[in-house]
């Protein structure tokens, strides 16, 4: 994958999250003040999104950015 920021070829790898410290996205709404947004981060929010399954992770040595792609829900195992 090429870096969307600088265009250099990225290397792929595995992102490892420790139990209890997994990623959560807190959407930043334009109507939220900085204080209200910080309260969401600290106390949690109903509109937060917990990723279910990692699709891939890449690193760019050119601009030193990490990109992780997550599915919102884990795929169902049959």
MARMARSE-248681 format. One record per residue: residue number from 1; residue in three letters; x, y, z of N, C-alpha, C, O in turn. Coordinates in Angstrom, 1 decimal, always signed. Atoms other than C-alpha are relative to their C-alpha. Layout:
! residues N
- NUM  ALA  X  Y  Z  X  Y  Z  X  Y  Z  X  Y  Z
...
END
This chain:
! residues 78
- 1  UNK  +0.9  -1.2  +0.0  +0.0  +0.0  +0.0  +0.9  +1.2  +0.0  +1.9  +1.3  +0.7
- 2  UNK  -0.7  -1.3  +0.0  +1.2  +3.5  -0.8  -0.6  +0.9  +1.1  -1.8  +1.0  +1.2
- 3  UNK  +0.4  -0.9  -1.0  +1.1  +6.1  +1.9  -0.9  +1.1  -0.6  -0.5  +1.7  -1.6
- 4  UNK  +0.9  -1.0  +0.5  -1.9  +8.5  +1.4  +0.6  +1.4  +0.3  +0.0  +2.4  -0.3
- 5  UNK  -0.5  -1.4  -0.4  +0.2  +11.4  +2.9  +1.2  +0.3  -0.9  +1.3  +1.4  -1.4
- 6  UNK  -1.2  -0.4  +0.8  +3.6  +11.2  +1.1  +0.2  -0.9  -1.2  +1.1  -0.6  -2.0
- 7  UNK  -0.1  +0.8  +1.2  +3.1  +8.4  -1.5  +1.0  -1.1  +0.1  +1.1  -1.9  -0.9
- 8  UNK  -1.1  +1.0  -0.1  +6.0  +6.2  -0.3  -0.7  -1.4  +0.3  -1.7  -1.5  +0.9
- 9  UNK  +0.5  +1.3  -0.2  +5.5  +2.4  -0.2  +0.0  -0.3  +1.5  +1.0  +0.0  +2.2
- 10  UNK  +0.2  +0.2  -1.4  +4.3  +1.3  +3.3  +0.3  -1.5  +0.3  +0.1  -2.4  -0.6
- 11  UNK  -0.1  +1.4  -0.4  +5.2  -1.9  +5.2  -1.2  -0.4  +0.8  -1.8  +0.4  +1.5
- 12  UNK  +1.1  +0.5  -0.8  +2.5  -4.1  +6.7  +0.4  -0.8  +1.2  +1.6  -1.2  +1.2
- 13  UNK  -0.3  +0.8  -1.2  +2.4  -5.8  +10.1  -1.3  -0.2  +0.8  -2.4  +0.0  +0.3
- 14  UNK  +1.2  +0.3  -0.9  +0.1  -6.7  +13.0  +0.0  +1.0  +1.1  +1.0  +1.3  +1.7
- 15  UNK  +0.2  -0.9  -1.1  -1.2  -4.2  +15.5  -0.5  -0.9  +1.2  -1.4  -1.7  +1.0
- 16  UNK  +0.3  +0.8  -1.2  -1.4  -5.7  +19.0  -0.6  +0.9  +1.1  +0.1  +1.9  +1.5
- 17  UNK  +0.6  -0.8  -1.1  -3.8  -4.3  +21.6  -0.1  -0.8  +1.2  -0.5  -2.0  +1.2
- 18  UNK  +0.1  +0.7  -1.3  -3.6  -5.3  +25.2  -1.5  +0.0  +0.5  -2.2  +1.0  +0.3
- 19  UNK  +1.4  +0.1  -0.6  -6.9  -6.4  +27.0  -0.3  +1.2  +0.8  +0.6  +1.7  +1.6
- 20  UNK  +0.4  -1.2  -0.8  -8.8  -3.5  +28.4  +0.5  +1.3  -0.5  +0.1  +2.4  +0.0
- 21  UNK  -0.5  -1.3  +0.5  -7.0  -0.9  +26.3  -0.2  +0.0  -1.5  +0.6  +0.7  -2.3
- 22  UNK  +0.2  +0.0  +1.5  -8.4  -1.6  +22.8  -0.4  +1.4  -0.5  -0.8  +2.3  +0.3
- 23  UNK  +0.4  -1.3  +0.6  -9.2  +1.2  +20.4  -1.4  +0.3  +0.0  -2.3  -0.6  -0.1
- 24  UNK  +1.3  -0.5  +0.1  -12.3  +3.3  +20.4  +0.0  +1.3  -0.7  +0.9  +2.2  -0.4
- 25  UNK  +0.1  -1.3  +0.7  -13.3  +6.1  +18.0  -1.1  +0.8  +0.7  -2.2  +0.4  +0.8
- 26  UNK  +1.0  -0.9  -0.5  -15.0  +9.1  +19.5  -0.1  +1.1  -1.0  +0.8  +2.0  -1.2
- 27  UNK  +0.2  -1.0  +1.1  -16.4  +11.1  +16.6  +0.0  +1.4  +0.5  -0.6  +1.8  +1.5
- 28  UNK  +0.0  -1.4  -0.3  -15.6  +14.8  +16.8  -1.0  +0.8  -0.8  -0.9  +0.9  -2.0
- 29  UNK  +1.1  -0.7  +0.7  -18.7  +16.7  +16.0  +0.3  +1.5  +0.0  +0.8  +2.1  +0.9
- 30  UNK  -0.3  -1.4  +0.1  -18.5  +20.3  +14.8  -0.7  +0.9  +1.1  -0.2  +1.9  +1.5
- 31  UNK  +0.8  -0.7  -1.1  -21.1  +21.4  +17.4  +0.6  -0.2  +1.4  +0.2  +0.5  +2.3
- 32  UNK  -0.6  +0.3  -1.3  -19.0  +20.0  +20.3  +1.1  +1.0  +0.3  +2.0  +1.3  -0.5
- 33  UNK  -1.1  -0.9  -0.5  -16.9  +22.5  +22.3  +1.1  -1.0  +0.4  +1.0  -2.2  +0.5
- 34  UNK  -1.2  +0.8  -0.4  -13.4  +21.3  +23.3  -0.3  -0.6  +1.3  +0.1  -1.8  +1.5
- 35  UNK  +0.3  +0.6  -1.3  -14.6  +20.8  +26.8  -1.0  -1.2  -0.1  -0.8  -2.2  +0.6
- 36  UNK  +1.0  +1.1  +0.2  -17.6  +18.7  +25.7  +0.7  -1.2  -0.6  +0.4  -2.4  -0.2
- 37  UNK  -0.7  +1.1  +0.6  -15.3  +16.6  +23.5  +0.9  -0.7  +1.0  +1.0  -2.0  +1.0
- 38  UNK  -0.9  +0.6  -1.0  -12.8  +16.0  +26.3  -0.8  -0.8  +1.0  -0.4  -1.8  +1.5
- 39  UNK  +0.9  +0.8  -0.9  -15.7  +14.9  +28.5  -0.4  -1.3  -0.6  -0.5  -2.3  +0.1
- 40  UNK  +0.3  +1.3  +0.7  -16.7  +12.3  +25.9  +1.2  -0.9  +0.1  +1.0  -2.1  +0.4
- 41  UNK  -1.2  +0.9  -0.1  -13.1  +11.0  +25.9  +0.2  -0.6  +1.4  +0.6  -1.7  +1.6
- 42  UNK  -0.2  +0.4  -1.4  -13.0  +10.8  +29.7  -1.1  -0.9  +0.5  -0.9  -1.9  +1.1
- 43  UNK  +1.1  +0.7  -0.5  -16.5  +9.6  +30.5  -0.6  -1.0  -0.9  -1.4  -1.9  -0.5
- 44  UNK  +0.6  +0.8  +1.0  -17.4  +7.8  +27.3  -1.2  +0.7  -0.6  -1.6  +1.7  -0.2
- 45  UNK  +1.1  -0.6  +0.8  -20.2  +8.4  +24.8  -0.8  -1.0  -0.7  -0.2  -2.1  -1.1
- 46  UNK  +0.9  +0.9  +0.8  -23.2  +6.7  +23.2  +0.4  -0.1  -1.4  +0.2  -1.1  -2.1
- 47  UNK  -0.3  +0.0  +1.4  -21.9  +7.6  +19.8  +1.5  -0.5  -0.3  +1.9  -0.4  -1.4
- 48  UNK  -1.4  +0.5  +0.2  -18.4  +6.0  +20.3  -0.2  -1.3  -0.8  -1.2  -2.0  -0.8
- 49  UNK  +0.0  +1.2  +0.8  -17.5  +3.2  +17.9  +1.2  -0.9  +0.4  +2.4  -0.4  +0.4
- 50  UNK  -1.0  +1.0  -0.3  -15.6  +0.1  +19.0  +0.3  -0.9  -1.2  -0.6  -1.6  -1.6
- 51  UNK  -0.3  +0.9  +1.1  -13.8  -1.7  +16.2  -0.1  -1.5  +0.4  +0.2  -1.8  +1.6
- 52  UNK  +0.1  +1.4  -0.3  -14.5  -5.4  +16.0  +1.1  -0.9  -0.5  +1.4  -1.9  +0.1
- 53  UNK  -1.0  +0.9  +0.6  -11.8  -6.8  +13.9  +1.0  +0.9  -0.9  +0.6  +1.7  -1.6
- 54  UNK  -1.0  -0.7  +0.7  -8.5  -5.5  +12.5  +0.2  -0.5  -1.4  +0.3  -1.7  -1.6
- 55  UNK  -0.1  +0.5  +1.4  -8.3  -5.6  +8.7  +1.5  +0.1  -0.4  +1.9  -0.7  -1.2
- 56  UNK  -1.4  -0.2  +0.4  -4.7  -4.4  +8.4  +0.7  +1.2  +0.7  +0.0  +2.1  +1.1
- 57  UNK  -0.7  -1.1  -0.6  -2.0  -2.1  +9.7  +1.3  +0.2  -0.8  +2.0  -0.8  -1.2
- 58  UNK  -1.1  -0.3  +0.9  +0.7  -0.3  +7.7  +0.8  +1.1  +0.7  +0.3  +1.9  +1.5
- 59  UNK  -0.9  -1.0  -0.5  +3.7  +1.9  +8.6  +0.8  +0.6  -1.2  +1.3  -0.1  -2.1
- 60  UNK  -0.8  -0.8  +1.0  +5.4  +4.6  +6.4  +1.2  +0.5  +0.7  +1.2  +1.3  +1.6
- 61  UNK  -1.2  -0.5  -0.5  +9.0  +5.2  +7.1  +0.4  +1.4  -0.5  +1.2  +2.1  +0.0
- 62  UNK  -0.2  -1.3  +0.6  +8.9  +8.3  +4.9  -0.5  +1.1  +0.9  +0.2  +2.1  +1.2
- 63  UNK  +0.6  -1.0  -0.8  +6.5  +10.3  +7.1  -0.3  -0.5  +1.4  -0.8  +0.3  +2.2
- 64  UNK  +0.1  +0.6  -1.3  +6.5  +8.0  +10.1  -1.4  +0.0  +0.5  -1.7  +0.3  +1.7
- 65  UNK  +1.4  +0.1  -0.3  +2.8  +7.5  +10.1  -0.4  -1.5  +0.1  +0.1  -2.3  -0.7
- 66  UNK  +0.6  +1.4  -0.1  +0.8  +4.3  +11.2  -1.4  +0.2  -0.5  -2.1  +1.1  -0.2
- 67  UNK  +1.3  +0.0  +0.5  -2.4  +3.5  +9.4  -0.6  -1.4  +0.4  +0.0  -2.4  +0.0
- 68  UNK  +0.7  +1.3  -0.3  -4.8  +0.8  +10.8  -1.4  +0.1  -0.5  -2.1  +1.1  -0.4
- 69  UNK  +1.4  +0.1  +0.6  -8.0  -0.3  +9.1  -0.7  -1.0  +0.8  -0.3  -2.2  +0.9
- 70  UNK  +0.8  +0.9  -0.9  -10.7  -1.8  +11.4  -1.4  -0.1  -0.6  -1.9  +0.9  -1.2
- 71  UNK  +1.4  +0.1  +0.3  -14.1  -3.2  +10.7  -0.7  +0.4  +1.3  -0.2  +0.2  +2.4
- 72  UNK  +0.8  -0.4  -1.2  -16.8  -1.9  +13.0  -0.4  -1.2  +0.7  -0.5  -1.2  +2.0
- 73  UNK  +0.4  +1.2  -0.7  -18.0  -5.4  +13.7  +0.9  -1.2  -0.5  +1.3  -1.2  -1.6
- 74  UNK  -0.7  +1.2  +0.3  -16.2  -8.7  +13.8  -0.8  -0.9  -1.0  -2.0  -0.9  -0.9
- 75  UNK  +0.8  +0.9  +0.9  -17.1  -11.1  +11.0  -0.4  -1.2  +0.7  +0.2  -1.7  +1.7
- 76  UNK  +0.6  +1.2  -0.7  -19.3  -14.0  +12.0  +0.7  -1.3  -0.5  +0.9  -1.5  -1.6
- 77  UNK  -0.6  +1.3  +0.3  -17.6  -17.4  +12.2  -1.1  -1.1  -0.1  -1.9  -1.1  +0.8
- 78  UNK  +1.0  +1.0  +0.1  -19.7  -20.3  +11.0  +0.5  -1.3  +0.5  -0.1  -2.4  +0.5
END
